[in-house]
Amino acid sequence: MPSTVEIVEVGPRDGLQNESVLLETAVKIEFIDRLVAAGAKRLEVASFVHPKMVPAMADSDQLMRGLRRSAGVKYIGLALNERGMRRALDAGCDEVNFVMVASSGFGLRNQNATPEQTAELFERISVLAHDDKVPVSVTISVAFGDPFDGEVSTEILEMLVRRAIAAGASEIALGDTIGVADPWSVAQVIKRISPILGNVPLRMHFHNTRNTALANIYASLMEGVGIVDASCGGIGGCPFAPDATGNVPTEDVLYMLSRAGMATGLDLESMIDTSNWLAKQLGKELPALLPKAGNFPPADLPSA
C-alpha cells in the first residue's frame, strides 16, 4: 500500500454541478481558496460544457479568470468535446480532464457518443493540449456499471485505456459514476488494466451511492493505487445519472487514511471547517460524517 496518497479535490466541479443551489462565482472562489488553505494541491474547479447541460458550471470561464492562483496548485477543467477542450485551454487550466465513456447507454445520453466515439474524439483533440504543453488526463465514466445497460465489459475498459495512453493521456481515472462498484470488482479491474498502464498513473473516482466508496478506496490502495478523487462534504453526483448521490466525502477519506498513517498533505480539521462552511452556503446538511462525529482522538482530550 502507498505511504502517501494524493487526493484530487473535485468538490468545486463534480460536487457543485449537481446541487440545486447555484452558488455565486465569488462564493465558489472562496470555497476553492479554503480548500487550498487546507492543503489541496490538485482541484477540479470548472466544467466547459454547454451551460444548458450543467447550469451550475455556466460561470467556469469567469471563475478561472477570478481565481487567486497559488504556487504549486493545479486547477483542472473538465472537457467533453473539442469546443470544451479549447475553452479549458483558453481559460488557463493547468490540466484538462477529458471524459471517455465505458458504455453506450450512458454515453449516448450524456455525451451523445459511444465508447469508441469518445476514444476517437480524444485521439483527434488531445493534440490541442499537447501543443499547449498542458497535461490532459482521461476519466472513463461508468467504468463499473451503466444505469441503462447494466454491467460494463472489462474488455471495453482495456480498449479505452490503451487508446487513451496511445493518444498521450497523462493519467487514467476509472469513474464509478453511479456508485455501483464493490471492493472485489475494483480489485479485479485494477489487476486487469495495470499491465496496460506502464508508467501512466491510475486515479480512482468513487461515488457513495450505495455506501461502498470507502471500501472501494481501501481495495484500490491494496492494489497500489495512490491517487483518489474526493469531494468536500460528499456533495455532488452526475446530473445525467438517475438517482445520483454524492461523491465520497474528502473528510471521511482523510480520517481513514490518517488512521493508517498515510500522508495526504491535507489538514482534516481545516477540511471539516470548510465542510461546515459549505453546508451553510448550500443551506443543507451534507453527507460527510466527520463534521458530525468529529475527529478521533479529540484535540481537547486530556493527556494520560
Buried (B, 14 or more C-beta within 10 A) or exposed (E): EBEEBBBBBBBBBBBBBBBEEEBEBEBBBBBBBBBBEBBBBBBBBBBBBEEEBBEBBBBBBBBBEEBEEBEEBBBBBBBBBEEBBBBBBEBBBBBBBBBBBBBBBBBBBBBEBBBBBBBBBBBEBBEBBBEBEBBBBBBBBBBBBBBBBEEBEBEBBBBBBBBBBEBBBBBBBBBBBBBBBBBEBBBEBBEBBBEBBEEBBBBBBBBBBEEBBBBBBBBBBEBEBBBBBBBBBBBBBBBBBEEBBBBBBBBBBBBBBBEEEBEBEBBBBBBBBBBBBBBEBBEBEBBBEBBEEEBEEEEEEEEE
